[in-house]
Amino acid sequence: MSCELLQQALDALEFPHDSEWSNKAKAIEHLGGKCKRCNIKSEYHDIYDFHHRDPNEKEAEPSKLMYGNWNNIIKEIDKCDLLCSNCHKITHWELRNKLKIPDR
């Protein structure tokens, strides 16, 4: 395989990733751009999770929607709070243990 063909193949693989990150960035901004619980704001999108306030309303995993239609993404993330990964873990721990640690 020539270098040119290899580059074309790599470019084709990278396109969905670019689309996913673009949509995730828009979704993060749509939900305020910072963790709802601790207020951390970061340019690193990997630190953020979408936490469903009511698990019974959850129709899809937001992370799996990021390649798709923006209207479908909005419909699902509007049911979510934007949390950093640490606060998301703490929130689920509290829910499992029926506790609530006060927000800062």
DSSP file (Angstrom, degrees, kcal/mol; ACC not computed):
  #  RESIDUE AA STRUCTURE BP1 BP2  ACC     N-H-->O    O-->H-N    N-H-->O    O-->H-N    TCO  KAPPA ALPHA  PHI   PSI    X-CA   Y-CA   Z-CA
    1    1 A M              0   0    0      0, 0.0     2,-0.0     0, 0.0     0, 0.0   0.000 360.0 360.0 360.0 133.7    0.0    0.0    0.0
    2    2 A S     >  -     0   0    0      1,-0.1     4,-2.4     4,-0.0     5,-0.2  -0.331 360.0-112.8 -75.2 161.3    1.4    3.4   -0.9
    3    3 A C  H  > S+     0   0    0      1,-0.2     4,-2.6     2,-0.2     5,-0.2   0.867 118.0  55.3 -60.3 -36.7    1.7    6.2    1.6
    4    4 A E  H  > S+     0   0    0      2,-0.2     4,-2.1     1,-0.2    -1,-0.2   0.924 109.4  45.2 -65.1 -43.7   -1.0    8.1   -0.2
    5    5 A L  H  > S+     0   0    0      2,-0.2     4,-2.2     1,-0.2    -2,-0.2   0.887 112.6  52.0 -65.8 -38.8   -3.5    5.3    0.1
    6    6 A L  H  X S+     0   0    0     -4,-2.4     4,-2.5     1,-0.2    -2,-0.2   0.920 109.2  49.8 -63.3 -42.9   -2.5    4.7    3.7
    7    7 A Q  H  X S+     0   0    0     -4,-2.6     4,-2.7     1,-0.2    -2,-0.2   0.893 109.2  52.0 -63.4 -39.5   -3.1    8.4    4.5
    8    8 A Q  H  X S+     0   0    0     -4,-2.1     4,-2.0     2,-0.2    -1,-0.2   0.903 110.3  48.8 -62.7 -40.4   -6.5    8.3    2.8
    9    9 A A  H  X S+     0   0    0     -4,-2.2     4,-1.6     2,-0.2    -2,-0.2   0.915 112.6  47.4 -65.8 -42.5   -7.4    5.3    5.0
   10   10 A L  H  X S+     0   0    0     -4,-2.5     4,-1.8     1,-0.2    -2,-0.2   0.901 110.0  52.9 -65.2 -40.8   -6.3    7.0    8.1
   11   11 A D  H  X S+     0   0    0     -4,-2.7     4,-1.2     1,-0.2    -1,-0.2   0.893 107.3  52.5 -60.9 -39.9   -8.1   10.2    7.2
   12   12 A A  H  < S+     0   0    0     -4,-2.0    -1,-0.2     1,-0.2    -2,-0.2   0.868 109.8  48.9 -64.9 -36.0  -11.3    8.2    6.7
   13   13 A L  H  X S+     0   0    0     -4,-1.6     4,-0.6     1,-0.2    -1,-0.2   0.830 109.4  52.7 -72.1 -31.5  -10.9    6.7   10.2
   14   14 A E  H  X S+     0   0    0     -4,-1.8     4,-2.3     1,-0.2     5,-0.2   0.727  88.9  79.9 -78.6 -22.0  -10.3   10.0   11.9
   15   15 A F  H  X S+     0   0    0     -4,-1.2     4,-2.3     1,-0.2     5,-0.2   0.912  92.6  46.4 -57.0 -49.5  -13.4   11.8   10.5
   16   16 A P  H  > S+     0   0    0      0, 0.0     4,-3.1     0, 0.0    -1,-0.2   0.895 110.6  54.8 -61.4 -36.0  -16.0   10.3   13.0
   17   17 A H  H  X S+     0   0    0     -4,-0.6     4,-2.5     2,-0.2     5,-0.2   0.933 108.7  47.6 -61.0 -44.8  -13.6   11.1   15.8
   18   18 A D  H  X S+     0   0    0     -4,-2.3     4,-2.2     1,-0.2    -1,-0.2   0.917 113.4  48.5 -60.9 -42.7  -13.5   14.7   14.7
   19   19 A S  H  X S+     0   0    0     -4,-2.3     4,-2.4    -5,-0.2    -2,-0.2   0.910 110.3  51.5 -63.2 -43.3  -17.2   14.8   14.4
   20   20 A E  H  X S+     0   0    0     -4,-3.1     4,-2.6     1,-0.2    -2,-0.2   0.932 111.6  46.2 -60.3 -46.8  -17.6   13.2   17.9
   21   21 A W  H  X S+     0   0    0     -4,-2.5     4,-2.6     2,-0.2    -1,-0.2   0.871 110.7  53.0 -67.8 -35.9  -15.4   15.8   19.5
   22   22 A S  H  X S+     0   0    0     -4,-2.2     4,-2.0    -5,-0.2    -1,-0.2   0.935 113.1  43.6 -62.3 -46.0  -17.1   18.7   17.8
   23   23 A N  H  X S+     0   0    0     -4,-2.4     4,-2.5    43,-0.3    -2,-0.2   0.880 112.7  52.2 -67.9 -37.5  -20.5   17.5   19.0
   24   24 A K  H  X S+     0   0    0     -4,-2.6     4,-2.7     2,-0.2    -2,-0.2   0.920 108.8  50.9 -65.1 -41.1  -19.1   16.8   22.5
   25   25 A A  H  X S+     0   0    0     -4,-2.6     4,-2.2     1,-0.2    -2,-0.2   0.921 112.3  46.5 -60.9 -43.5  -17.7   20.3   22.7
   26   26 A K  H  X S+     0   0    0     -4,-2.0     4,-2.5     2,-0.2    -1,-0.2   0.892 112.3  50.8 -64.9 -39.2  -21.0   21.8   21.7
   27   27 A A  H  X S+     0   0    0     -4,-2.5     4,-1.6     2,-0.2    -2,-0.2   0.896 108.8  51.3 -66.5 -39.8  -22.8   19.5   24.2
   28   28 A I  H  <>S+     0   0    0     -4,-2.7     5,-2.7     1,-0.2     3,-0.3   0.936 113.0  45.0 -61.7 -46.7  -20.5   20.6   27.0
   29   29 A E  H ><5S+     0   0    0     -4,-2.2     3,-1.9     1,-0.2    -2,-0.2   0.891 107.7  58.6 -64.3 -39.1  -21.1   24.3   26.1
   30   30 A H  H 3<5S+     0   0    0     -4,-2.5    -1,-0.2     1,-0.3    -2,-0.2   0.846 107.3  48.2 -58.3 -34.5  -24.9   23.6   25.9
   31   31 A L  T 3<5S-     0   0    0     -4,-1.6    51,-0.3    -3,-0.3     3,-0.3   0.187 135.2 -83.5 -95.5  16.8  -24.9   22.4   29.5
   32   32 A G  T < 5 -     0   0    0     -3,-1.9    -3,-0.2     1,-0.2    -2,-0.1   0.261  52.1-102.7 106.9 -12.7  -22.9   25.4   30.8
   33   33 A G  S   <S+     0   0    0     -5,-2.7     9,-0.3    -6,-0.2     2,-0.3   0.569  94.0  69.2  76.4   8.3  -19.3   24.4   30.0
   34   34 A K  S    S-     0   0    0     -3,-0.3     7,-0.2    -6,-0.3    48,-0.2  -0.984  94.7 -79.1-152.7 161.1  -18.4   23.4   33.6
   35   35 A C     >  -     0   0    0      5,-2.5     4,-1.6    -2,-0.3    48,-0.3  -0.421  34.5-144.3 -62.6 128.4  -19.1   20.7   36.2
   36   36 A K  T  4 S+     0   0    0     46,-3.4    -1,-0.2    -2,-0.2    47,-0.1   0.777  95.3  42.5 -66.1 -25.4  -22.5   21.5   37.8
   37   37 A R  T  4 S+     0   0    0     45,-0.3    67,-0.5     3,-0.1    -1,-0.2   0.923 131.6  14.2 -90.7 -50.2  -21.2   20.2   41.1
   38   38 A C  T  4 S-     0   0    0     65,-0.1    -2,-0.2     2,-0.1    -1,-0.1   0.483  91.6-128.3-108.7  -3.8  -17.7   21.5   41.6
   39   39 A N     <  +     0   0    0     -4,-1.6     2,-0.1     1,-0.2    -3,-0.1   0.594  47.3 161.3  69.1  13.6  -17.6   24.2   38.9
   40   40 A I        -     0   0    0     -6,-0.1    -5,-2.5     1,-0.0     2,-0.4  -0.449  20.7-163.8 -65.7 138.1  -14.4   23.0   37.3
   41   41 A K        +     0   0    0     -7,-0.2     2,-0.3    -2,-0.1    -7,-0.1  -0.994  15.0 168.5-126.0 127.0  -14.0   24.3   33.7
   42   42 A S        -     0   0    0     -2,-0.4     6,-0.0    -9,-0.3     5,-0.0  -0.985  43.4-139.7-141.7 148.5  -11.5   22.6   31.4
   43   43 A E  S    S+     0   0    0     -2,-0.3     2,-1.0     1,-0.1    -1,-0.1   0.583  86.3  92.6 -77.5 -10.6  -10.6   22.6   27.8
   44   44 A Y    >   -     0   0    0      1,-0.2     3,-1.6     2,-0.0     4,-0.2  -0.751  60.8-167.3 -89.2 102.1  -10.1   18.8   28.1
   45   45 A H  G >  S+     0   0    0     -2,-1.0     3,-1.6     1,-0.3    -1,-0.2   0.707  76.3  76.2 -65.0 -21.6  -13.4   17.3   27.1
   46   46 A D  G 3  S+     0   0    0      1,-0.3    -1,-0.3    -3,-0.1    -2,-0.0   0.728  83.8  65.7 -63.7 -20.4  -12.4   13.9   28.4
   47   47 A I  G <  S+     0   0    0     -3,-1.6    38,-2.2    37,-0.1     2,-0.3   0.652  88.9  86.1 -77.3 -11.3  -13.0   15.1   32.0
   48   48 A Y  E <   -A   84   0A   0     -3,-1.6     2,-0.3    36,-0.2    36,-0.2  -0.692  51.9-176.6 -99.6 142.9  -16.7   15.5   31.5
   49   49 A D  E     -A   83   0A   0     34,-3.4    34,-2.5    -2,-0.3     2,-0.7  -0.910  26.4-126.4-125.5 156.0  -19.6   13.0   31.8
   50   50 A F  E     -A   82   0A   0     -2,-0.3     2,-0.6    32,-0.2    32,-0.2  -0.923  26.8-162.8-105.3 112.7  -23.3   13.4   31.2
   51   51 A H  E     -A   81   0A   0     30,-2.9    30,-2.7    -2,-0.7     2,-0.4  -0.854  15.3-133.4-102.6 120.0  -25.2   12.3   34.2
   52   52 A H  E     -A   80   0A   0     -2,-0.6    28,-0.2    28,-0.2     6,-0.1  -0.566   7.6-153.6 -70.4 123.6  -28.9   11.5   33.8
   53   53 A R  S    S+     0   0    0     26,-2.2    -1,-0.2    -2,-0.4    27,-0.1   0.890  90.6  29.6 -64.5 -39.5  -30.9   13.2   36.6
   54   54 A D  S >  S-     0   0    0     25,-0.5     3,-2.1     1,-0.1     4,-0.4  -0.934  70.9-160.7-123.7 106.4  -33.6   10.6   36.3
   55   55 A P  G >  S+     0   0    0      0, 0.0     3,-0.9     0, 0.0    -1,-0.1   0.758  89.8  65.9 -58.5 -24.1  -32.4    7.2   35.1
   56   56 A N  G 3  S+     0   0    0      1,-0.2    -3,-0.0    -3,-0.1    -4,-0.0   0.723  98.7  52.4 -70.6 -20.3  -36.0    6.3   34.1
   57   57 A E  G <  S+     0   0    0     -3,-2.1     2,-0.3    22,-0.1    -1,-0.2   0.511  81.4 118.4 -90.4  -6.1  -35.9    9.0   31.4
   58   58 A K    <   +     0   0    0     -3,-0.9     3,-0.1    -4,-0.4    18,-0.0  -0.461  27.8 164.7 -68.7 121.4  -32.7    7.7   29.9
   59   59 A E        +     0   0    0      1,-0.3     2,-0.3    -2,-0.3    -1,-0.2   0.638  65.2   1.8-106.5 -23.3  -33.2    6.6   26.3
   60   60 A A  S    S-     0   0    0     16,-0.1    -1,-0.3     5,-0.0     3,-0.1  -0.986  75.7 -96.1-158.5 160.7  -29.6    6.4   25.1
   61   61 A E    >>  -     0   0    0     -2,-0.3     3,-1.2     1,-0.2     4,-0.9  -0.756  31.8-143.2 -79.5 120.3  -26.0    6.9   26.3
   62   62 A P  H >> S+     0   0    0      0, 0.0     3,-1.0     0, 0.0     4,-0.8   0.872  98.8  60.1 -54.2 -37.4  -25.0   10.4   25.3
   63   63 A S  H 34 S+     0   0    0      1,-0.3     3,-0.4     2,-0.2     4,-0.2   0.825 103.8  50.4 -62.1 -29.8  -21.5    9.2   24.4
   64   64 A K  H <4 S+     0   0    0     -3,-1.2     3,-0.4     1,-0.2    -1,-0.3   0.662 107.5  54.8 -80.8 -16.4  -22.9    6.9   21.8
   65   65 A L  H X< S+     0   0    0     -3,-1.0     3,-2.6    -4,-0.9    -1,-0.2   0.607  79.1  93.6 -88.2 -13.1  -25.0    9.7   20.3
   66   66 A M  T 3< S+     0   0    0     -4,-0.8   -43,-0.3    -3,-0.4    -1,-0.2   0.675  83.3  52.7 -61.9 -18.5  -22.0   12.1   19.7
   67   67 A Y  T 3  S+     0   0    0     -3,-0.4    -1,-0.3    -4,-0.2    -2,-0.1   0.590 107.3  68.8 -85.5 -10.1  -21.5   10.8   16.1
   68   68 A G  S <  S-     0   0    0     -3,-2.6     2,-0.2     1,-0.2    -3,-0.1   0.138  95.7 -34.6 -99.5-155.0  -25.1   11.5   15.2
   69   69 A N     >  -     0   0    0      1,-0.1     4,-1.9     4,-0.0     3,-0.5  -0.415  45.6-135.3 -70.1 132.2  -27.7   14.1   14.7
   70   70 A W  H  > S+     0   0    0      1,-0.2     4,-2.8     2,-0.2     5,-0.2   0.862 104.1  57.0 -58.9 -38.4  -27.4   17.2   16.9
   71   71 A N  H  > S+     0   0    0      1,-0.2     4,-2.1     2,-0.2    -1,-0.2   0.876 107.4  48.4 -62.7 -36.9  -31.2   17.3   17.6
   72   72 A N  H  > S+     0   0    0     -3,-0.5     4,-1.5     2,-0.2    -1,-0.2   0.873 111.1  51.0 -68.6 -37.0  -31.0   13.7   19.0
   73   73 A I  H  X S+     0   0    0     -4,-1.9     4,-3.0     2,-0.2     3,-0.3   0.953 111.2  47.3 -63.6 -49.5  -28.0   14.7   21.1
   74   74 A I  H  X S+     0   0    0     -4,-2.8     4,-2.0     1,-0.2    -2,-0.2   0.909 107.1  57.3 -59.2 -44.1  -29.8   17.7   22.6
   75   75 A K  H  < S+     0   0    0     -4,-2.1    -1,-0.2    -5,-0.2    -2,-0.2   0.878 115.6  36.6 -55.8 -39.3  -32.9   15.7   23.3
   76   76 A E  H >< S+     0   0    0     -4,-1.5     3,-1.7    -3,-0.3    -2,-0.2   0.909 115.0  50.6 -83.2 -43.7  -30.9   13.3   25.4
   77   77 A I  H >< S+     0   0    0     -4,-3.0     3,-2.0     1,-0.3    -2,-0.2   0.732  95.2  71.8 -72.5 -18.4  -28.4   15.7   27.1
   78   78 A D  T 3< S+     0   0    0     -4,-2.0    -1,-0.3    -5,-0.3    -2,-0.1   0.647  95.3  55.8 -67.3 -11.2  -31.2   18.0   28.2
   79   79 A K  T <  S+     0   0    0     -3,-1.7   -26,-2.2    -5,-0.1   -25,-0.5   0.335 104.5  77.3 -93.7   4.4  -32.0   15.2   30.7
   80   80 A C  E <   -A   52   0A   0     -3,-2.0     2,-0.4   -28,-0.2   -28,-0.2  -0.734  68.1-137.9-119.1 159.7  -28.5   15.3   32.0
   81   81 A D  E     -A   51   0A   0    -30,-2.7   -30,-2.9    -2,-0.3     2,-0.7  -0.909  30.3-121.7-105.4 143.9  -26.2   17.3   34.3
   82   82 A L  E     +A   50   0A   0     -2,-0.4   -46,-3.4   -51,-0.3     2,-0.3  -0.792  42.3 171.7 -85.9 118.7  -22.6   18.0   33.1
   83   83 A L  E     -A   49   0A   0    -34,-2.5   -34,-3.4    -2,-0.7     2,-0.1  -0.947  34.9-117.5-127.2 147.2  -20.3   16.6   35.8
   84   84 A C  E  >  -A   48   0A   0     -2,-0.3     4,-2.5   -36,-0.2   -36,-0.2  -0.418  42.9-102.5 -71.3 162.4  -16.5   16.1   35.9
   85   85 A S  H  > S+     0   0    0    -38,-2.2     4,-2.1     1,-0.2     5,-0.2   0.877 120.9  51.1 -58.1 -40.0  -15.6   12.4   36.2
   86   86 A N  H  > S+     0   0    0      1,-0.2     4,-2.4     2,-0.2    -1,-0.2   0.948 112.1  44.9 -64.5 -47.9  -14.8   12.7   39.9
   87   87 A C  H  > S+     0   0    0      1,-0.2     4,-2.7     2,-0.2    -1,-0.2   0.854 110.6  55.8 -64.7 -33.5  -18.1   14.3   40.8
   88   88 A H  H  X S+     0   0    0     -4,-2.5     4,-2.2     2,-0.2    -1,-0.2   0.920 109.1  46.5 -63.8 -42.8  -19.9   11.8   38.6
   89   89 A K  H  X S+     0   0    0     -4,-2.1     4,-2.2     2,-0.2    -2,-0.2   0.918 113.2  49.0 -64.6 -43.2  -18.4    8.9   40.6
   90   90 A I  H  X S+     0   0    0     -4,-2.4     4,-2.7     2,-0.2    -2,-0.2   0.921 109.5  52.7 -61.9 -43.6  -19.2   10.6   43.9
   91   91 A T  H  X S+     0   0    0     -4,-2.7     4,-2.3     1,-0.2    -1,-0.2   0.915 111.1  45.9 -59.5 -44.7  -22.8   11.2   42.7
   92   92 A H  H  X S+     0   0    0     -4,-2.2     4,-2.5     2,-0.2    -1,-0.2   0.869 111.1  52.8 -68.5 -34.9  -23.2    7.5   41.8
   93   93 A W  H  X S+     0   0    0     -4,-2.2     4,-2.1     2,-0.2    -2,-0.2   0.931 110.5  48.2 -62.1 -45.2  -21.6    6.4   45.1
   94   94 A E  H  X>S+     0   0    0     -4,-2.7     5,-2.6     2,-0.2     4,-0.6   0.915 111.4  49.8 -61.4 -43.1  -24.1    8.7   47.0
   95   95 A L  H ><5S+     0   0    0     -4,-2.3     3,-0.6     1,-0.2    -2,-0.2   0.916 111.6  48.2 -63.7 -42.8  -27.0    7.3   45.0
   96   96 A R  H 3<5S+     0   0    0     -4,-2.5    -1,-0.2     1,-0.2    -2,-0.2   0.872 121.4  36.5 -63.1 -35.8  -26.0    3.7   45.7
   97   97 A N  H 3<5S-     0   0    0     -4,-2.1    -1,-0.2    -5,-0.2    -2,-0.2   0.317 108.0-123.2-101.0   6.5  -25.5    4.5   49.4
   98   98 A K  T <<5 +     0   0    0     -3,-0.6     2,-0.3    -4,-0.6    -3,-0.2   0.880  68.3 130.4  51.9  44.3  -28.5    6.9   49.6
   99   99 A L      < -     0   0    0     -5,-2.6     2,-0.4    -6,-0.2    -1,-0.2  -0.801  46.3-153.9-120.1 162.9  -26.3    9.7   50.8
  100  100 A K        -     0   0    0     -2,-0.3    -9,-0.1    -3,-0.1     3,-0.0  -0.923   3.4-160.9-140.7 115.5  -25.8   13.3   49.8
  101  101 A I        -     0   0    0     -2,-0.4    -7,-0.0   -11,-0.1    -2,-0.0  -0.826  37.6-104.7 -91.5 130.1  -22.6   15.1   50.4
  102  102 A P        -     0   0    0      0, 0.0    -1,-0.1     0, 0.0     2,-0.1  -0.198  33.1-116.5 -56.5 142.5  -23.2   18.9   50.3
  103  103 A D              0   0    0      1,-0.1   -65,-0.1    -3,-0.0   -66,-0.1  -0.365 360.0 360.0 -69.7 157.8  -22.0   20.7   47.1
  104  104 A R              0   0    0    -67,-0.5    -1,-0.1    -2,-0.1   -66,-0.1   0.479 360.0 360.0 -73.1 360.0  -19.2   23.2   47.6
